[in-house]
Amino acid sequence: MRNLKEIQDLRSILALDFIARAIVEGFITGLHKSPYHGFSVEFSEHRPYNSGESIRFIDWKLYARTEKLFVKKFEQETNLRNFVVLDTSSSMLFPLSKDRANKLEFAIYTSAALMYLFRKQRDANGLITFSDKIDFFSEAKLNDAHFNFLIGELQKILESYKNFGPRETNLIHSLHTIAERLPKRSLIIIFSDLLIDDNMADLINALQHLRYNKHEVIIFNVIDQNLEINFEFDNRPYKFVDIETRQSIKINPLGIRQTYQQKVNQYFNELRSRIAQLNIDFVTADINQDFSEVLITYLLKRQKLY
């Protein structure tokens, strides 16, 4: 699939709903709980009546039992501000193959599918892309012109990424920048392979920055399970080249496979555990699967949980 507009025909995805787990700030009536209270459809709690205010929402049945005046408070429903955060560094171009989608293509297809889903729900879409810095930043808006602009931006990346040249990753700095630029409660969906050289504690601190600002965060860890985790290369010499730095090394994969698997699994197991402690969803997005399969599996699981 090269035309992202075809994704709007994937009824298996668009038939589902995505309801925010956390309370979010919005600006129209929608599916998600607001942190603000108003006189809406669902009762929340009582509060004491203040002299001089309208008696319209006094709970007279409660007054008959207690002889005290209480006002009913209701929870507003709201729309969602959704921000897709897309890692466009060179490591996302793996594998360099014409036969199947690489990590960046997989992430773009999944991002576009989520945007179509949020659009169906009348939720606002925003888009942020980064490599060693924030490369593109769009506010979340609802109108069709803005939505088409964002899909066009994803389409542009899909068609031009081969001309990017080496792009290193600075995930931690980018997440801190995003946290500072998004003052309102939002849903932030991060697509990245999470392959960083930095201290893991720094990454956790950056994610804590987002959670401190009351954002709900979901991470799609876009990875090639066969090659990057299981290290399933043939028993022959290879020249491995770092896509970002162009550093290279010649080795036989069989000689280091066991040690490699041990270390990479230890890294991701610890990362997954520490991210779970932040109440952040961690989705392993294996590019050997179809993107729609990965997304539908997550959405169905989320519906059962929340």
C-alpha angles and dihedrals in degrees: 000000000000101000111073092200088073089070091074087071093061096105092175088069101033092051088069129080129226113209119185115245094206128056109266137193115240140158108224135041112277146128102302136082117254125214087226125083123223139148098283136130107294126061114234112172146312128264130186116274114250117218113255099024125113116288091210095104100038112131100234094181090058089047090055090056100040105021086227127114118241130171122220115238121203132199117239121224117223144182122257131251104217124189121190109206111199126194107217098173119131095260087069089065091073127151101042094212134131092206100071143011119284124221094271093051090048090051092048093051091048092046092051091049091053091048091053089049093051091046090055088054092049091246122148119254128211131174133209125179126187144174116161087341140009104291100178131015126182128176117235113262136166106216123107094238091058092046092052089048091055094047087049090052091052090047090051091054090047091055100040108034092101088069095051098096122208111339119181124208128247100172096158097053090044093053092050090050091050091049090053094047097048106065097169131073106269142157110256117194113191123200113194141126088232090220100149136157093212127100110280089228089064091055092049089049091053091051090048087056089059093046092047087060089056096251120149108229131201122182123204104197099206107203143150100240095192099049107022099039107022093032092218100181126142121264097262137092117286135186107224115200124194103233092210103042100022090228112148141199133187116221144141106248093215091064095059103024097105094047091044093051091048094052097042093048090048090052096049095041091054092043092049091049095049092046090051088056087062090056090247122145112238115200120189103217107194110195090209085076125068111267091233091056092053092047096045091049090053095045093050091048090049093051090055093048100042 
